[in-house]
Amino acid sequence: MPKSSSALTTLGRVFYALALLGFGIQYALAGHLRRGLPLCPTWLHPNHILAYLLAALCIAAGLALLSSWRLLPASLLLGLLLLGSSFLYLMHAHYVLYDGDGRTLFLECLSLTSTALILHGISAGSQYSLMPGRLFFAIALVVFGIQHFLYVRFLATLVPHYLPGHHLWVLGTGFALIAAGLSIATTIEDRYASYGLFVLFFGWLIL
């Protein structure tokens, strides 16, 4: 693996681990399942016990990935657990298929699943985890992109007020997500698509 790719993989692993730690801390502080935390459907019971279990899982996984301790089993186990959680959303398939909020929650969980599987696949050199992770991520990107065209008016309200042309930002992002998803799914110029996504997502973080 080229040194540049290894450095980017490490950076991605660190960012992902920090996100998991953030989720875990929020679950621990809340003490119940929350809609804004997409790791698990809020309608599951017992609500409080699941929240603390998720807190423990996220914090343990985040620390393991951050320190590279047991990286391969930790990333694979996390990916499989999140995949199971993603399928739980499909138990309310009508909500996922016909409601933008339901789709977003499901796809956010699927994106976190794909990240863990991709990390395992890259680290282990295994296509058995890399390819499903790639396809899950590509599907999520394409649907997210389509939703930018379906909900232009609402998403425009999320663009920082100091940026001009709110609707254009939404439509441009939609095009970018769809193009990146198709590129990653087909492996056509997927390296440049991944770089572009990093710039796009990190740009959102800064803004």
C-alpha positions in Angstrom: 0.0 0.0 0.0 1.4 3.4 -0.9 2.5 5.6 2.0 -0.1 8.3 1.0 -2.9 5.7 1.1 -1.7 4.4 4.4 -1.7 7.9 5.9 -5.2 8.7 4.5 -6.5 5.4 5.9 -5.0 6.3 9.3 -6.6 9.7 9.2 -10.0 8.2 8.2 -9.7 5.7 11.1 -9.0 8.5 13.6 -11.9 10.6 12.4 -14.2 7.6 12.5 -13.0 6.6 16.0 -13.6 10.1 17.3 -17.2 10.1 15.8 -17.9 6.8 17.6 -16.6 8.2 20.8 -18.9 11.2 20.4 -21.9 8.9 19.8 -21.0 6.9 22.8 -20.7 9.9 25.1 -24.0 11.3 23.9 -25.8 8.0 24.5 -24.3 7.8 28.0 -25.4 11.3 28.8 -28.9 11.0 27.3 -29.6 7.6 28.9 -32.1 6.8 26.2 -32.3 6.2 22.4 -32.3 9.5 20.6 -33.5 10.2 17.0 -30.5 12.3 16.3 -28.2 9.4 17.0 -28.7 7.0 14.0 -27.1 3.9 15.4 -30.3 2.3 16.5 -34.1 2.8 15.9 -35.7 4.8 18.8 -38.7 2.4 18.9 -36.7 -0.5 20.3 -37.1 -1.5 23.9 -35.9 -1.5 26.6 -34.9 2.0 25.6 -32.6 2.9 28.5 -30.7 -0.4 28.6 -30.0 -0.3 24.9 -28.8 3.3 25.1 -26.2 2.4 27.7 -25.2 -0.8 25.8 -24.7 1.4 22.7 -22.7 3.9 24.7 -20.4 1.1 25.9 -20.1 -0.4 22.4 -19.3 3.0 20.8 -16.7 4.0 23.4 -15.0 0.6 23.4 -15.0 0.5 19.5 -13.8 4.1 19.3 -10.9 3.5 21.7 -9.9 0.3 19.9 -9.9 1.9 16.5 -8.2 5.1 17.8 -5.3 3.0 19.3 -5.3 0.3 16.6 -5.8 -2.3 19.3 -7.4 -5.4 17.8 -8.1 -3.3 14.7 -9.3 -6.2 12.5 -11.7 -7.9 14.8 -12.9 -4.6 16.2 -13.7 -3.1 12.8 -15.3 -6.3 11.5 -17.5 -6.9 14.6 -18.5 -3.2 14.6 -19.5 -3.4 10.9 -21.6 -6.6 11.5 -23.3 -5.1 14.5 -24.1 -1.9 12.7 -25.3 -3.9 9.7 -27.8 -5.7 12.0 -28.9 -2.4 13.4 -29.4 -1.1 9.8 -31.7 -4.0 9.1 -33.7 -3.2 12.2 -34.8 0.0 10.5 -36.2 -2.1 7.7 -38.7 -3.6 10.1 -40.6 -0.4 9.5 -40.0 -0.5 5.7 -42.8 1.9 4.9 -41.1 4.6 7.0 -37.8 4.0 5.3 -39.2 3.9 1.8 -41.7 6.7 1.9 -40.4 9.2 4.5 -37.3 11.3 4.0 -36.5 11.2 7.7 -36.8 7.4 7.8 -34.5 7.0 4.8 -32.0 9.4 6.2 -31.8 7.5 9.6 -31.4 4.2 7.8 -28.8 5.4 5.4 -26.8 7.1 8.1 -26.6 3.8 10.0 -25.7 2.0 6.7 -23.0 4.6 6.0 -21.4 3.9 9.5 -21.7 0.2 8.7 -19.9 0.6 5.4 -17.1 2.7 7.0 -16.3 -0.1 9.5 -16.4 -2.7 6.7 -14.2 -0.6 4.4 -11.7 0.0 7.2 -11.6 -3.8 7.9 -11.3 -4.6 4.2 -8.4 -2.1 3.6 -6.6 -3.2 6.8 -7.0 -6.9 6.2 -6.7 -6.8 2.4 -10.1 -8.6 2.2 -12.5 -8.1 -0.6 -15.2 -9.9 1.5 -15.6 -6.9 3.7 -14.3 -4.2 1.3 -16.8 -4.8 -1.5 -20.0 -4.9 0.6 -18.8 -1.8 2.4 -18.1 0.0 -0.9 -21.5 -0.9 -2.3 -23.4 0.1 0.9 -21.6 3.4 0.9 -22.3 4.0 -2.8 -26.0 3.2 -2.4 -26.2 5.6 0.6 -24.5 8.4 -1.4 -26.7 8.1 -4.4 -29.9 8.1 -2.4 -28.6 11.0 -0.3 -27.9 12.8 -3.6 -31.4 12.2 -4.9 -32.9 13.5 -1.7 -31.1 16.8 -2.3 -33.3 17.2 -5.3 -36.5 16.0 -3.5 -36.1 18.3 -0.5 -34.4 21.4 -2.0 -36.4 23.9 0.0 -35.8 22.3 3.4 -32.1 21.5 2.8 -31.5 25.1 1.7 -32.4 26.2 5.2 -29.4 24.2 6.5 -26.9 26.1 4.4 -25.1 28.7 6.5 -26.8 32.0 6.1 -23.7 33.9 5.0 -23.3 31.8 1.9 -25.1 33.0 -1.2 -27.2 30.8 -3.5 -28.5 28.3 -1.0 -30.5 26.3 -3.5 -27.5 26.1 -5.8 -25.4 24.7 -3.0 -28.0 22.0 -2.4 -28.3 21.0 -6.0 -24.6 21.0 -6.5 -24.1 18.8 -3.5 -26.8 16.5 -4.8 -25.0 16.1 -8.1 -21.7 15.6 -6.3 -23.0 12.8 -4.1 -24.7 10.9 -7.0 -21.5 11.2 -9.1 -19.3 10.0 -6.2 -21.7 7.1 -5.4 -21.7 5.9 -9.0 -17.9 6.3 -9.2 -17.3 4.3 -6.0 -19.8 1.6 -7.0 -18.2 1.1 -10.5 -14.6 1.8 -9.3 -14.3 4.3 -12.2 -12.1 7.2 -11.0 -13.1 6.2 -7.4 -9.9 7.5 -5.9 -10.7 11.0 -7.1 -14.3 10.7 -6.0 -13.1 9.7 -2.5 -10.8 12.8 -2.4 -13.7 14.9 -3.5 -16.0 13.5 -0.8 -13.3 14.2 1.8 -13.1 17.9 0.7 -16.9 18.1 0.6 -17.6 16.5 4.0 -14.6 18.3 5.7 -15.8 21.5 4.2 -19.3 21.0 5.8 -17.5 20.5 9.1 -15.6 23.7 8.8 -18.6 25.7 7.6 
